[in-house]
Amino acid sequence: MQIINGKTGWVEVICGPMFSGKSEELIKRIRRAQIARRRVQIFKHGIDARYDATSIVSHSQQSIPGIAVTDVKDILELVDDRTELVAIDEGQFFSDEIIDVVNKLGNQGKRVIVAGLDLDYKGNPFGPMPQLMCTAEYVSKQLAICMICGDPANFTQRLTPSTDQIVVGASETYEARCRRHFEPT
Ligand code: ADP
């Protein structure tokens, strides 16, 4: 990835289905910034307490401590002027205000990374993710492995009957599927 040098901020989006390694990739980028002694602040949506109330935790049990917020405007209040990298996990759960917040932080000269599901369980764009992907300088789309055939998987199959867009769960509730085996419910 070509990284902009100087005082310009920028936005990176890491997207894809569940189990595609978004959290692992986010944690990797955060760790590398910390090795470079950059000032980092890490946020996740408060709704996601699957493994830990505040830490970002991947399905492979990697974790990094963060702050849980539900109102995205709180991030603007909590970010220190000196912070160089702002990382946000589960971007799809935030309101559309996240687009403004992320662009404000980027315009202040910060590097901002948002990880999130690009599609919901019906295969439709999820919350603010499409707009975030359009305004970001860098977009990384990750794929998981289809649990039926082993091909690359772009979709998140819900395994329970609920029709709410947001049902927080892990492998007991969702699995990754390719386009051939994804069955929107
Ligand atoms: P995401 O944040 O996209 O949900 P994570 O980073 O939390 O993904 O987890 C990725 C890890 O999940 C993989 O490295 C692997 O260990 C595990 N995993 C479990 N099921 C799958 C799958 N179907 N495809 C790929 N990885 C999977």
Residues whose N, C-alpha, C, O or C-beta is under 5 A from the ligand:
A	BS01	ADP	P17 M18 F19 S20 G21 K22 S23 E24 V57 S58 H59 S60 A144 I145 A176
